[in-house]
């Protein structure tokens, strides 16, 4: 199996009980998931996209993490935000506007 160049993790707020309770789900993270996958495919990016359980940054949700860069992004609520993050990723840089940790 060929390892993808990037792995994008999208918090979907699932907790131990299995219920989506946190801010990421309530602020639309599940609907952004398909957009991220489609946009990466349209751009020809070598990316795997996965959902995660709660990343414990609810006040900054929706949260997205990109590996291997270890870029953590918060308040990623729109398709425009995704576009800005992917534009920066293609340039090999973090998108400072949404960056919460690197």
N, C-alpha and C positions, 0 to 999 in steps of 0.2 A: 504494500500500500504506500502510495506517495503521500508524504506529509504536506498539507497545505502551507502556503507562505504565511497566512494569518488565520487566527482563530478568534472570532468575535463572539463574546458571551453576552447575552442579554438577560438581565435579571427579570424573572417573572414572579417574584415574591412568594414562592411556595415555601411553606414552613414545615416543620416536622409532622404536623397533623395532615399535611397534604393540601391545605387550603391556601389559595392565593389571597393574602390579606394585606400586603404592603402597598406602598405608594407606587411602585413601578407598574404593577398591574392596573391599579386604579387610574394611573396617568397615561395608559395606552401602550405599554411596552409590547403586549401581544400583537397589536396591529402593526407596529413598526418592524417586527420580525420578518414578515413577508417582504416588506419594502427593502429591508437590508439585503435579503437574499437576492431579490430581483435586481437591485441596483448593482450589487457586486457582479452578478452574471452579465448584466449589460455592459459593465466596464471591463469585463474580461479579467477580473481579479481572481486570484487563486486563494479562495477563502472558504473556511468552514464556519457555519453560524449555528450556535447552540443556545438553548435557554438554560437558565440556572435557577436554583432555589434562591432564597433571600440572600443578598450580599451585605445586609446590615447597614445600608446607607440610605434608609428610607427617606430622610429629609432631602436627599439629593436625587431622588428617582425621577424618571427612569435612569438606571445605571447600565452602562455598557463598558466591557473590558475587552481590550484588544491585545492578544498575545501573538508573537513573542515580545512585543514592545513593552508590555505591561502598562499600557495607557489605560487609565480609569477615567471615564467621562460621566458627568452627572447632568441632570436636567435636560436630557435628550428626549424632548417631547414631540418633535416635528420631523417631517421628511426633510425639511431644509437643514435641520441640525445634522441629520444623517449625511446629507450631501456634503456639508462642510467638513465633517469628520473624515469621510471617505476621500474627499479632495486632498486633505492634509496627509492622509495615509499614503495615497499615491505619490505624494511628493517626499515621503519618508520623514515627515514631521508630525508632531502632535498638533491637534487643533486646540490652541490655548483657550479659546472661548468657553469650551465645555470641560476642559481638563480639571480633574479634582486630585489626581495623583499620578505619578509616573515612576 
